[in-house]
Amino acid sequence: MKKRIVIVTGASSGMGQEFVKQLDKCLKTVDEIWLIARRKERLQELQASMEHVQARVLSMDICNDSELNMFESLLQTEQPQVRLLINAAGVGRAGRFDAITRNEIINMIDLNVKALVTVTHMVLPYMARRSNIIQVASASAFMPQKEFAVYAASKSFVLSFSKALRAELKDTRIFVTTVCPGPVDTEFLAISNAGQEQKPLKKLVTGKVEPVVTKALRDAKDGKELSIYGLPMKAVWVASKVLPHNLFL
Ligand SMILES: NC(=O)c1ccc[n+]([C@@H]2O[C@H](COP(=O)([O-])OP(=O)(O)OC[C@H]3O[C@@H](n4cnc5c(N)ncnc54)[C@H](OP(=O)(O)O)[C@@H]3O)[C@@H](O)[C@H]2O)c1
């Protein structure tokens, strides 16, 4: 019988790690969770902490083509039945476009866009009917964002791509849910602010990782298209639909 698995990218910290912890408590019909990120020790620690579901550590850089090819070969060899794919790996770098480095810019596009699309394309043939894909985008996807231009554009791509994919997959009953959090208290914030103090308004609306992930899992289970945690980000979403985006730039 085929192994029923869950695949989580970005499992070594923040939301990816929290998805795994919460799934470990509630999954009953899955044989294994595949944990993907570069930091092997972090993944091994998480694997060791899991009480209910077996985990497999896949320490890899999903921006690296040859590592991705090895991942695809593993899928071909194992022929698993993927019940849930969570693309949580992502990176942001705030700052004026002309003040951040080319490497930082390309890395955001490579990870947030290219790797997410590639992993989705590689895993899709192994997904069962009535399974789920969770794409972690951001509330930054809702409109262009000054001094976060490339990141916001990369997340708009994720949102647009995921909505269209959801429509394409309707008949297969593979449900795509796009998660659009506002600021969440993870390593992401220190990386994106490059060690600088967070802006006061952002600080005010920064949420904890647990409820964002709990809501995302519930929304995916309910087959929802979007998962937006908390009133402030819901308000941003509504504002992005009814107000000219230039007002916010
Ligand atoms: N925190 C926020 O404020 C916030 C808000 C909205 C949306 N998001 C989005 O939420 C998602 C999760 O972010 P987070 O807050 O949980 O941040 P995080 O704690 O920094 O987690 C990012 C994860 O991505 C992994 N990763 C980075 N580069 C990778 C690569 N080349 N190959 C494989 N894995 C890689 C990291 O693992 P390794 O370093 O071990 O590889 C880590 O597990 C991201 O897509 C982010 O854009 C975050």
The ligand as an SDF file (V2000), in Angstrom:
LIG
                    3D

 48 52  0  0  0  0  0  0  0  0999 V2000
    6.6100   36.0570    9.9190 N   0  0  0  0  0  0  0  0  0  0  0  0
    5.9260   36.9430    9.2310 C   0  0  0  0  0  0  0  0  0  0  0  0
    5.7750   38.1040    9.6410 O   0  0  0  0  0  0  0  0  0  0  0  0
    5.2620   36.5290    7.9410 C   0  0  0  0  0  0  0  0  0  0  0  0
    4.1590   37.2790    7.5250 C   0  0  0  0  0  0  0  0  0  0  0  0
    3.5100   36.9080    6.3540 C   0  0  0  0  0  0  0  0  0  0  0  0
    3.9640   35.8300    5.6280 C   0  0  0  0  0  0  0  0  0  0  0  0
    5.0620   35.1280    6.0470 N   0  0  0  0  0  0  0  0  0  0  0  0
    5.4820   34.0040    5.2370 C   0  0  0  0  0  0  0  0  0  0  0  0
    5.3470   32.8470    6.0260 O   0  0  0  0  0  0  0  0  0  0  0  0
    6.2460   31.8440    5.5820 C   0  0  0  0  0  0  0  0  0  0  0  0
    6.9630   31.2620    6.7760 C   0  0  0  0  0  0  0  0  0  0  0  0
    7.7480   32.3020    7.3390 O   0  0  0  0  0  0  0  0  0  0  0  0
    8.1250   32.3140    8.8750 P   0  0  0  0  0  0  0  0  0  0  0  0
    7.5570   33.5310    9.4380 O   0  0  0  0  0  0  0  0  0  0  0  0
    7.8190   31.0130    9.4730 O   0  0  0  0  0  0  0  0  0  0  0  0
    9.7040   32.5560    8.7260 O   0  0  0  0  0  0  0  0  0  0  0  0
   10.9550   31.7300    9.2440 P   0  0  0  0  0  0  0  0  0  0  0  0
   10.7960   31.3640   10.6600 O   0  0  0  0  0  0  0  0  0  0  0  0
   12.1350   32.5740    8.8410 O   0  0  0  0  0  0  0  0  0  0  0  0
   10.8960   30.3990    8.3580 O   0  0  0  0  0  0  0  0  0  0  0  0
   11.3320   30.3550    7.0470 C   0  0  0  0  0  0  0  0  0  0  0  0
   11.5920   28.9150    6.6890 C   0  0  0  0  0  0  0  0  0  0  0  0
   12.0050   28.8280    5.3130 O   0  0  0  0  0  0  0  0  0  0  0  0
   13.1270   27.9370    5.2590 C   0  0  0  0  0  0  0  0  0  0  0  0
   13.9890   28.2710    4.1190 N   0  0  0  0  0  0  0  0  0  0  0  0
   14.5510   29.4570    3.8420 C   0  0  0  0  0  0  0  0  0  0  0  0
   15.3010   29.3570    2.7310 N   0  0  0  0  0  0  0  0  0  0  0  0
   15.2110   28.0600    2.3150 C   0  0  0  0  0  0  0  0  0  0  0  0
   15.7730   27.3250    1.2360 C   0  0  0  0  0  0  0  0  0  0  0  0
   16.5740   27.9240    0.3400 N   0  0  0  0  0  0  0  0  0  0  0  0
   15.4810   26.0050    1.1090 N   0  0  0  0  0  0  0  0  0  0  0  0
   14.6680   25.3990    2.0200 C   0  0  0  0  0  0  0  0  0  0  0  0
   14.0930   26.0390    3.0480 N   0  0  0  0  0  0  0  0  0  0  0  0
   14.3750   27.3670    3.2010 C   0  0  0  0  0  0  0  0  0  0  0  0
   13.8540   28.1930    6.5700 C   0  0  0  0  0  0  0  0  0  0  0  0
   14.6610   27.0690    6.9150 O   0  0  0  0  0  0  0  0  0  0  0  0
   16.2520   26.9900    6.7620 P   0  0  0  0  0  0  0  0  0  0  0  0
   16.8060   28.3580    7.0480 O   0  0  0  0  0  0  0  0  0  0  0  0
   16.6210   25.9450    7.7500 O   0  0  0  0  0  0  0  0  0  0  0  0
   16.4720   26.5540    5.3530 O   0  0  0  0  0  0  0  0  0  0  0  0
   12.6810   28.2760    7.5340 C   0  0  0  0  0  0  0  0  0  0  0  0
   12.2840   26.9890    7.9240 O   0  0  0  0  0  0  0  0  0  0  0  0
    7.1320   32.5150    4.5490 C   0  0  0  0  0  0  0  0  0  0  0  0
    6.6880   32.1800    3.2670 O   0  0  0  0  0  0  0  0  0  0  0  0
    6.9280   33.9990    4.7970 C   0  0  0  0  0  0  0  0  0  0  0  0
    7.1140   34.7550    3.6170 O   0  0  0  0  0  0  0  0  0  0  0  0
    5.7080   35.4560    7.1910 C   0  0  0  0  0  0  0  0  0  0  0  0
  1  2  1  0
  2  3  2  0
  2  4  1  0
  4  5  1  0
  4 48  2  0
  5  6  2  0
  6  7  1  0
  7  8  2  0
  8  9  1  0
  8 48  1  0
  9 10  1  0
  9 46  1  0
 10 11  1  0
 11 12  1  0
 11 44  1  0
 12 13  1  0
 13 14  1  0
 14 15  2  0
 14 16  1  0
 14 17  1  0
 17 18  1  0
 18 19  2  0
 18 20  1  0
 18 21  1  0
 21 22  1  0
 22 23  1  0
 23 24  1  0
 23 42  1  0
 24 25  1  0
 25 26  1  0
 25 36  1  0
 26 27  1  0
 26 35  1  0
 27 28  2  0
 28 29  1  0
 29 30  1  0
 29 35  2  0
 30 31  1  0
 30 32  2  0
 32 33  1  0
 33 34  2  0
 34 35  1  0
 36 37  1  0
 36 42  1  0
 37 38  1  0
 38 39  2  0
 38 40  1  0
 38 41  1  0
 42 43  1  0
 44 45  1  0
 44 46  1  0
 46 47  1  0
M  CHG  2   8   1  16  -1
M  END
$$$$
